């Protein structure tokens, strides 16, 4: 599987069961989700593209079997260190 880092995510579920991430913590920093984009499911889990203020895009991955969230870097040049 590709490179993913564990993250802590605060999310809510709407009436249809759709997951809506609100915030996430990564590398000791908290990020607010400004908007939620495309989502899909595959053998790795539920993938959700999110945008934070400043127009940074991240891919969050929820793995139901583990009940854990991961972050998959999309553009390493734009990722804060």
C-alpha positions in Angstrom: 0.0 0.0 0.0 1.2 3.5 -0.6 2.6 5.9 1.9 0.0 6.9 4.5 0.4 8.6 7.9 -2.1 8.1 10.8 -4.2 11.2 11.7 -6.9 12.1 14.1 -10.1 13.2 12.4 -13.3 14.8 13.8 -16.1 14.0 11.5 -19.9 13.7 11.4 -22.2 11.4 9.6 -25.2 12.9 7.7 -28.6 11.2 7.6 -27.6 9.1 4.6 -24.4 7.8 6.4 -22.1 10.0 4.4 -18.9 10.9 6.3 -18.1 14.6 6.5 -14.7 15.4 8.0 -14.6 18.7 10.0 -11.0 18.8 11.3 -7.9 16.7 11.4 -4.6 16.7 13.3 -1.4 15.8 11.5 2.2 16.2 12.6 1.1 18.0 15.8 -0.9 20.6 13.8 -4.7 21.0 13.6 -6.4 21.7 10.3 -10.0 22.9 9.7 -11.7 21.4 6.7 -13.0 24.2 4.5 -14.7 22.0 2.0 -15.1 18.3 1.1 -14.6 17.1 -2.4 -14.8 13.8 -4.2 -15.0 10.5 -2.2 -14.7 6.9 -3.2 -14.3 3.5 -1.7 -11.8 0.8 -2.6 -10.0 -2.1 -0.9 -7.9 0.3 1.1 -11.0 2.1 2.6 -13.1 5.2 2.2 -11.1 8.0 0.5 -12.2 11.6 0.9 -10.6 14.7 -0.6 -10.7 17.7 1.6 -9.5 21.3 1.3 -8.2 23.5 4.1 -8.1 27.3 4.3 -5.3 28.3 2.0 -6.5 25.9 -0.7 -4.4 23.0 0.4 -5.9 19.6 -0.7 -5.5 16.5 1.3 -6.7 12.9 0.9 -8.1 11.4 4.1 -8.6 7.6 4.2 -10.9 5.9 6.7 -10.3 2.2 7.2 -13.5 0.8 8.8 -11.9 -2.5 9.8 -9.4 -0.6 12.0 -11.7 2.3 12.8 -8.7 4.5 12.0 -8.0 7.5 9.7 -4.9 8.1 7.6 -3.6 10.9 5.5 -2.2 10.2 2.0 0.0 13.0 0.8 -1.1 14.2 -2.7 1.5 16.8 -3.5 4.6 16.6 -1.4 5.9 20.0 -2.6 2.8 21.7 -1.1 2.7 19.7 2.2 3.7 21.7 5.2 6.5 20.1 7.3 
